[in-house]
């Protein structure tokens, strides 16, 4: 529940930082398009949560956030949600292959998947006015490059925060659970 709430609030924060009732709460958070925790949540969920929750947690977080932000073109919406499911599957793979290079690689792969899949959907969606030509596809991807930079930056930041916190918690738990307890009888 905490991860769903955190993911939803951080995503909503990037859209409502000027909304007066929420401004005091969200003003200190980054207001950078595509700098959001959902992909990191999907990767984290796949790695650390049970398979039952691994793929559903980021989707529930997105549904809650989209309820407040607003739903959009169904084709693009499906591509966004589908991308997060694919990123969750990368997380499931990481579960048994968790090394720092693999986590960084999984993060970057997830960012690339999100960029390629969602921008293909934008290009295909008639409401965005990209001509359905090779040049239209190239234009769509080129125009999205600043968002891609933000996606990579946000994904690396949030994956570092989520995975770092979890791994630190695991180390602390191991340290204190392996200490031998000494009892003294008098």
C-alpha positions in Angstrom: 0.0 0.0 0.0 2.8 2.4 0.9 4.5 1.9 -2.6 1.2 2.5 -4.4 0.5 5.7 -2.4 4.1 6.9 -2.8 4.1 6.2 -6.6 0.7 7.9 -7.1 1.5 11.0 -5.0 4.9 11.6 -6.7 3.3 11.2 -10.1 0.4 13.5 -9.2 2.9 16.0 -7.8 4.4 16.7 -11.2 1.0 17.8 -12.5 -0.5 19.7 -9.6 2.3 21.7 -8.2 0.4 25.0 -8.9 -2.9 23.7 -7.5 -3.4 25.8 -4.3 -4.6 23.2 -1.9 -1.7 20.9 -2.8 1.0 23.4 -3.6 2.4 23.4 -0.1 2.7 19.7 -0.1 4.1 19.3 -3.7 6.2 22.5 -4.3 9.4 21.0 -3.0 9.2 18.0 -5.4 10.6 18.1 -8.9 8.2 19.4 -11.5 10.0 17.8 -14.4 7.9 16.0 -17.1 8.6 12.2 -17.1 10.6 12.4 -13.9 8.3 10.0 -12.1 8.7 6.9 -9.9 6.4 4.5 -11.7 9.0 2.6 -13.8 11.2 2.3 -10.7 8.2 1.1 -8.8 7.6 -1.6 -11.5 11.3 -2.7 -11.5 11.4 -2.7 -7.6 8.0 -4.5 -7.4 9.3 -7.2 -9.8 12.5 -7.6 -7.8 11.2 -7.6 -4.3 7.5 -8.2 -4.1 5.7 -11.5 -4.5 4.8 -12.3 -8.1 1.1 -11.7 -7.1 1.8 -8.0 -6.5 4.9 -7.4 -8.7 3.0 -6.3 -11.8 -0.1 -5.0 -10.2 1.4 -2.4 -7.8 2.6 0.0 -10.5 -0.6 -0.4 -12.5 -2.7 0.5 -9.4 -0.4 3.5 -8.7 -0.9 4.6 -12.3 -4.7 4.2 -12.2 -4.9 6.3 -9.0 -2.7 9.0 -10.5 -4.5 9.0 -13.8 -7.9 9.3 -12.0 -6.6 12.7 -10.7 -4.5 13.8 -13.6 -7.0 12.6 -16.3 -7.1 9.7 -18.7 -5.9 10.3 -22.2 -5.8 8.6 -25.6 -6.5 4.9 -25.1 -3.8 3.7 -27.4 -1.2 5.8 -25.7 -2.6 4.9 -22.2 -2.3 1.1 -23.1 1.3 1.6 -24.3 2.2 3.3 -21.0 0.6 0.6 -18.9 2.1 -2.1 -21.1 5.5 -0.6 -20.8 5.3 -0.7 -17.0 4.3 -4.4 -17.1 7.3 -5.1 -19.3 9.5 -3.2 -16.8 8.0 -5.3 -14.0 9.0 -8.4 -15.9 12.6 -7.1 -16.1 12.3 -6.8 -12.3 11.2 -10.4 -12.0 14.3 -11.4 -13.9 16.4 -9.2 -11.6 15.1 -11.1 -8.6 17.6 -13.9 -9.3 20.2 -11.8 -11.1 20.5 -8.8 -8.8 23.8 -7.1 -9.2 24.5 -3.4 -9.5 25.3 -3.6 -13.3 22.1 -5.7 -13.9 20.0 -3.2 -11.9 21.5 -0.2 -13.8 21.1 -2.2 -17.1 17.5 -3.1 -16.2 16.7 0.5 -15.4 18.1 1.8 -18.7 16.4 -1.0 -20.6 13.1 -0.1 -19.0 13.6 3.6 -19.9 14.3 2.6 -23.5 11.3 0.3 -23.7 9.1 3.1 -22.3 10.5 5.6 -24.8 10.2 3.3 -27.8 6.8 1.8 -27.1 5.0 5.0 -25.9 6.3 7.2 -28.7 5.3 4.6 -31.3 1.8 4.7 -29.9 1.9 8.6 -30.0 2.9 8.4 -33.7 0.2 5.9 -34.5 -2.5 7.8 -32.6 -4.4 10.1 -35.1 -4.9 12.9 -32.6 -1.2 13.8 -32.4 -1.0 14.8 -36.1 2.3 13.0 -36.9 2.1 11.9 -40.5 2.2 8.1 -40.7 5.5 8.1 -42.7 9.0 7.3 -41.8 9.8 11.0 -41.4 6.7 11.4 -39.1 8.0 8.5 -36.9 11.5 10.1 -36.8 10.0 13.5 -35.9 8.0 11.9 -33.1 11.1 10.3 -31.6 13.3 13.4 -32.0 10.7 15.7 -30.4 10.5 13.3 -27.5 14.2 13.2 -26.7 14.0 15.8 -23.9 11.4 13.7 -22.2 13.6 10.6 -22.7 16.4 12.4 -20.9 14.0 13.1 -18.0 12.7 9.5 -18.0 16.3 8.1 -17.7 17.2 10.6 -15.0 14.0 10.0 -13.0 14.3 6.2 -13.4 17.9 6.1 -12.2 17.1 8.4 -9.3 14.0 6.5 -8.1 15.6 3.1 -8.7 18.6 4.2 -6.7 16.4 5.4 -3.9 14.1 2.4 -3.8 16.7 -0.3 -4.3 19.2 1.5 -2.1 16.8 1.8 0.8 15.8 -1.8 0.5 19.3 -3.2 0.3 20.3 -1.0 3.2 17.4 -2.3 5.2 18.3 -5.9 4.3 21.9 -5.3 5.5 20.8 -3.8 8.7 18.3 -6.6 9.3 21.0 -9.2 8.7 23.5 -7.5 11.0 21.1 -7.5 13.9 19.5 -10.9 13.2 22.9 -12.7 13.1 24.2 -11.3 16.4 24.3 -13.9 19.0 22.3 -13.0 22.0 24.1 -13.5 25.2 22.1 -14.2 28.3 23.5 -14.0 31.8 22.1 -16.0 34.6 22.6 -14.9 38.2 
